[in-house]
Amino acid sequence: MPSDSTDSLFVWGIVIVGVLTFLYSILLASQPLAWFGIAFPLLGLYLFWRFVRAVERIADSMER
């Protein structure tokens, strides 16, 4: 099972990518709604990551 530091790095990576794409869509592309095309998949990726972690915790608890 990965450590908590790996989890926080993954979450921070998603946050940083989200902020960078938001700034790009506002400052360079001048299309703020284009950001939602990237934000929703990032949110889905985060929720998938949480689901995988929950299944890992369940599996670990059942092994004991």
Backbone bond lengths (Angstrom), bond angles and torsions (degrees), N, CA, C in turn:
res aa  C-N    CA-C-N  psi(-1)  N-CA   C-N-CA  omega(-1)  CA-C   N-CA-C  phi
1 M - - - 1.444 - - 1.528 108.32 -
2 P 1.336 119.10 128.09 1.457 120.94 -179.14 1.520 111.47 -64.08
3 S 1.302 114.69 154.51 1.455 119.56 -179.13 1.520 110.94 -75.44
4 D 1.337 115.06 169.64 1.459 120.42 179.38 1.518 111.65 -66.98
5 S 1.341 117.69 -28.00 1.466 119.49 178.82 1.527 110.57 -67.05
6 T 1.322 117.59 -33.76 1.461 120.62 176.01 1.521 110.66 -66.55
7 D 1.316 116.48 -39.37 1.466 120.64 177.63 1.517 110.73 -63.14
8 S 1.319 116.77 -45.26 1.463 119.32 -178.02 1.528 110.76 -68.67
9 L 1.322 118.24 -34.37 1.461 120.42 176.53 1.524 110.83 -64.97
10 F 1.321 116.93 -39.53 1.456 121.67 178.60 1.526 110.59 -64.05
11 V 1.321 116.59 -45.68 1.464 120.66 179.73 1.521 110.43 -65.18
12 W 1.317 117.78 -44.11 1.465 120.39 178.62 1.523 111.09 -64.15
13 G 1.310 117.52 -35.41 1.463 120.61 176.61 1.516 111.43 -62.38
14 I 1.321 116.76 -42.84 1.462 120.50 177.83 1.519 110.31 -64.77
15 V 1.334 117.33 -41.66 1.469 121.02 179.74 1.523 110.53 -63.31
16 I 1.318 117.50 -44.45 1.463 121.14 -178.75 1.524 111.06 -64.26
17 V 1.323 116.70 -43.90 1.463 119.79 178.24 1.527 110.25 -63.26
18 G 1.319 117.25 -40.05 1.457 120.87 178.02 1.517 112.66 -62.55
19 V 1.318 117.16 -44.10 1.471 120.84 179.74 1.528 110.54 -66.67
20 L 1.329 116.68 -42.47 1.464 119.35 179.53 1.521 112.30 -63.45
21 T 1.317 116.62 -40.85 1.463 118.56 178.61 1.521 111.58 -69.97
22 F 1.325 117.31 -32.93 1.458 120.14 176.20 1.522 110.40 -64.80
23 L 1.336 116.20 -45.96 1.463 119.72 178.69 1.524 111.13 -62.71
24 Y 1.325 116.92 -39.20 1.461 120.15 177.70 1.525 110.87 -62.62
25 S 1.321 116.35 -44.86 1.466 118.46 -177.53 1.517 111.95 -67.57
26 I 1.308 118.25 -30.75 1.469 121.33 179.33 1.522 111.07 -80.70
27 L 1.326 117.44 -51.41 1.463 121.33 -170.08 1.526 113.41 -82.72
28 L 1.307 118.30 -42.19 1.462 120.03 -173.87 1.526 113.22 -98.56
29 A 1.306 117.14 -45.02 1.457 119.58 -176.06 1.522 112.43 -86.72
30 S 1.325 117.61 -19.06 1.468 123.98 -178.16 1.529 111.73 54.69
31 Q 1.313 116.03 35.10 1.460 122.24 177.87 1.531 108.62 -133.50
32 P 1.325 117.24 84.66 1.472 118.85 -175.28 1.528 113.61 -62.19
33 L 1.325 118.28 -27.98 1.465 119.18 -179.60 1.524 112.07 -75.06
34 A 1.312 118.09 -17.65 1.465 120.45 177.23 1.523 110.94 -64.72
35 W 1.308 116.35 -22.87 1.458 120.98 -179.64 1.526 111.61 -63.50
36 F 1.327 117.34 -32.01 1.461 120.02 -178.69 1.526 111.39 -64.42
37 G 1.307 117.84 -26.05 1.456 121.08 176.71 1.510 112.54 -66.14
38 I 1.316 117.13 -21.33 1.460 121.60 177.32 1.520 110.73 -103.91
39 A 1.322 117.20 -33.20 1.465 120.68 -177.07 1.525 111.94 -66.22
40 F 1.329 117.61 -41.84 1.464 119.19 -178.25 1.526 112.73 -66.29
41 P 1.337 119.65 -42.73 1.478 117.75 174.41 1.530 113.05 -63.21
42 L 1.339 117.62 -34.78 1.463 119.76 176.79 1.521 110.78 -65.82
43 L 1.304 116.59 -39.46 1.460 120.14 176.35 1.523 110.19 -64.28
44 G 1.315 116.87 -41.98 1.464 120.65 176.65 1.518 111.85 -62.16
45 L 1.322 116.74 -40.24 1.466 121.02 177.68 1.524 110.87 -62.93
46 Y 1.325 116.33 -42.05 1.462 120.53 178.44 1.522 110.91 -63.51
47 L 1.328 117.28 -44.88 1.463 120.35 179.64 1.529 111.35 -65.83
48 F 1.337 117.28 -37.24 1.453 120.44 175.67 1.524 110.86 -63.00
49 W 1.331 116.89 -41.37 1.462 121.92 178.18 1.529 110.34 -60.83
50 R 1.316 117.26 -43.18 1.468 121.01 178.35 1.526 110.59 -64.16
51 F 1.334 117.05 -38.76 1.464 121.16 178.38 1.525 110.20 -63.41
52 V 1.322 117.39 -45.24 1.470 121.04 179.71 1.516 110.20 -61.98
53 R 1.324 117.64 -43.24 1.466 120.84 179.39 1.529 111.09 -63.17
54 A 1.341 116.90 -39.27 1.460 119.92 179.57 1.527 110.48 -65.98
55 V 1.325 117.25 -41.09 1.467 120.09 178.46 1.524 110.26 -65.30
56 E 1.327 117.79 -37.55 1.464 120.54 177.11 1.522 110.99 -63.20
57 R 1.321 116.48 -42.30 1.473 119.88 179.32 1.525 110.52 -64.21
58 I 1.317 117.12 -41.89 1.463 120.76 178.30 1.523 110.32 -62.07
59 A 1.324 116.66 -44.96 1.471 120.50 -179.82 1.524 111.03 -64.09
60 D 1.324 117.38 -39.98 1.461 119.88 178.16 1.526 111.91 -64.77
61 S 1.329 116.24 -39.89 1.454 118.88 -179.56 1.525 111.57 -69.76
62 M 1.324 118.36 -29.15 1.464 121.16 179.38 1.528 111.53 -76.89
63 E 1.331 116.78 -24.22 1.476 119.60 179.18 1.520 111.49 -73.62
64 R 1.292 117.96 -25.84 1.460 121.20 -175.87 1.485 112.85 -79.35
